Amino acid sequence: MLRFISFMLGKPYETCKSCETLKQQLEISNMEKRDLMNTILNIVRPQTFESSPVELEHVKPKFTLWSKRRAVLEESEKVKTRIIKDSPNVAKTDDEISKLEQELGVEGESNAG
């Protein structure tokens, strides 16, 4: 309002020296606050480092699911073969089975039907 009145009277508006001093002190105070805030934020904020990108080679797994399954099946077949090989009554011919049936006095299903 004072500026408008001084403009109407044709006198230039001049601010007092104390007002200029207060403005300068306010600017200094604001700059100090800004610097202090930046310093605090830099301390609190974790530092991040960017490294150059590294290409990863595709490594093929040594065993796939199928190869593991195949290994388990092979092992079970080995166990079955060992059982059959070690068993005295398994994998005998029909002649041997019919002789055993005659010794025991039992008729086999293959002879009955």
C-alpha positions in Angstrom: 0.0 0.0 0.0 2.9 2.3 0.8 4.3 1.6 -2.6 1.1 2.6 -4.3 0.8 5.8 -2.4 4.5 6.7 -3.1 3.8 5.9 -6.8 0.8 8.2 -6.9 2.8 11.0 -5.3 5.6 10.5 -7.8 8.2 9.7 -5.1 10.2 6.5 -5.5 9.6 4.0 -2.7 12.8 3.4 -0.7 13.2 0.7 1.9 14.9 1.4 5.1 18.4 0.0 5.8 17.1 -2.2 8.7 14.6 -3.9 6.3 17.5 -4.7 3.9 19.6 -6.0 6.7 16.7 -8.3 7.9 16.2 -9.6 4.3 19.9 -10.5 4.0 19.9 -12.2 7.4 16.8 -14.2 6.4 18.5 -15.3 3.2 21.6 -16.4 5.1 19.5 -18.2 7.7 17.5 -20.0 5.0 20.7 -21.1 3.2 22.2 -22.4 6.4 19.0 -24.4 7.1 19.1 -25.8 3.6 22.7 -26.8 3.9 22.1 -28.4 7.3 19.1 -30.4 6.0 21.1 -31.7 3.0 23.9 -32.7 5.3 21.5 -34.6 7.6 19.8 -36.3 4.6 23.2 -37.4 3.2 24.1 -38.9 6.5 20.8 -40.8 6.9 20.4 -41.8 3.3 22.3 -45.0 2.4 24.8 -44.7 -0.4 24.2 -46.7 -3.4 26.9 -47.8 -5.8 26.3 -48.9 -9.3 28.6 -51.5 -10.9 29.0 -52.3 -14.4 26.6 -55.0 -15.7 28.0 -58.5 -15.7 26.8 -61.1 -18.1 26.0 -64.4 -16.6 26.6 -67.6 -18.5 23.8 -70.1 -18.7 24.9 -73.1 -16.8 23.2 -76.4 -17.7 22.4 -78.4 -14.6 24.3 -81.6 -14.3 21.2 -83.7 -13.6 17.8 -82.9 -14.9 14.6 -84.3 -13.5 14.5 -87.0 -16.2 18.0 -88.1 -15.6 17.3 -88.4 -11.8 14.2 -90.4 -12.5 16.1 -92.6 -14.9 18.8 -93.2 -12.3 16.2 -94.2 -9.7 14.5 -96.6 -12.2 17.8 -98.2 -13.1 18.7 -98.7 -9.5 15.3 -100.3 -8.8 15.8 -102.6 -11.8 19.2 -103.6 -10.5 17.6 -104.5 -7.1 14.9 -106.5 -8.8 17.4 -108.4 -10.9 19.6 -109.1 -7.9 16.5 -110.5 -6.0 15.5 -112.7 -9.0 19.1 -113.9 -9.4 19.5 -114.8 -5.7 16.1 -116.4 -5.3 16.1 -120.2 -5.8 12.4 -120.6 -6.9 12.1 -117.7 -9.3 12.7 -117.9 -13.1 12.6 -121.7 -13.3 11.4 -123.4 -16.4 8.0 -125.1 -16.6 9.6 -128.5 -16.4 11.1 -127.7 -13.1 7.9 -126.3 -11.8 5.9 -129.3 -12.8 8.4 -131.6 -11.1 8.1 -129.5 -7.9 4.3 -129.8 -8.1 4.5 -133.6 -8.5 6.8 -133.9 -5.5 4.4 -131.8 -3.4 1.3 -133.6 -4.8 -0.3 -130.4 -6.0 -1.8 -129.8 -9.4 -0.9 -126.5 -10.9 -3.4 -124.2 -12.5 -1.7 -124.5 -15.9 -2.3 -128.3 -15.9 -5.9 -128.1 -14.6 -7.2 -125.8 -17.3 
